[in-house]
């Protein structure tokens, strides 16, 4: 299997992530940086966001062209579409955006109606990611979602009527109370709509969430291991039957519709993140923006840019050579195409066997990795237990 979703040899591509932290209410599982707020605060945030976007551009404008833009959150669709257009205009005025750039926005079924989809199209957005999570209204209530399945159906229909031809639907499994029967119904109901892409994530109970408190109190009833295994089997069966190809641990797409933005994250493509809490990766260095909303609004971005962002950027980490090798393996093996020994040698100027030979040989013998030419990738069983395997690629 070859890696054809993006050109990993193209070193001029740059991805942009825009964090919109606002939402109508926090879900019971959510530990993302998001919160409800008033329209005035949203507008003030967008103004500062556009300042940050503008002042970061000179450092990358001559060396990179923007291949993808992703507006995530939170709930970006909670903003009025004029604010979305304002953000995208700031990007186009300051960066070289490729004509075929993938431009995505996350949408909540309860906050996205027809006029917003029209405005998104006019602003240049060409991909939607709709956060359904479940087609079972009882499960949606358990999760604390503010929409029901019927809201989603109306949202999806409006998106199609406005001409969107690249739509992802986010789903979640291992929800409290979920059964193999309810998951089969959810997945079938979604795949029958023929979206171009589905993302299927396992629920993770994070500290600081209502679900975590319930788990600590012993009142959170998660599916059993047997049920979870049955859910995974149904996922493989139905996605294959409906013509979807798994190209990453949690992602399935019709041919030609893999998410280029996310694929870049796993393929060593540099990216800049804007807004509170947004992460960036450039020149083998990672950093994050501050998470405090009020501090972000109070920053003087001209002074920040002139002094290399002393108050905006935190957790700045220049990756060591070993850390770069680890990330090459961790992130690359998430893809069903796996990793290329030739690309490893090109990047690090050493043979992959000299660094990881014993580990690769062991997992290949055990049937967890497949070795095909110059590529290594997880077998189906290896993909199922990938989290346990990836720790073996840590270097001392």
Secondary structure, DSSP 8 states (H G I E B T S, - for coil): ----SS-TT-TTEEEEEEEE-B-SS--TT--SS-B---HHHHHHHHHHHHHHHHHHGGGTTTT-EEEEEEEEES-GGGS-HHHHHHHHHHHHHHS-EEEEEEEEEEE-TTT--HHHHHHHHHHT--EEEEEEE-S-HHHHHHHT-S--HHHHHHHHHHHHHTT---EEEEEEES-TT--HHHHHHHHHHHHTTT-SEEEEEE----TTSHHHHHHHHT------HHHHHHHHHHHHHHHHHTT-EEEETTEEE-TT---HHHHHHTTT--EEEESTT-EEEETTEEEEE---HHHHHH--HHHHHHTT-TTTEEEEEE--HHHHHHHHHHHHTTBTT-EEHHHHHHHHSS-HHHHHHHHHHHHHHTTSEEEETTEEEE-HHHHHTHHHHHGGG---
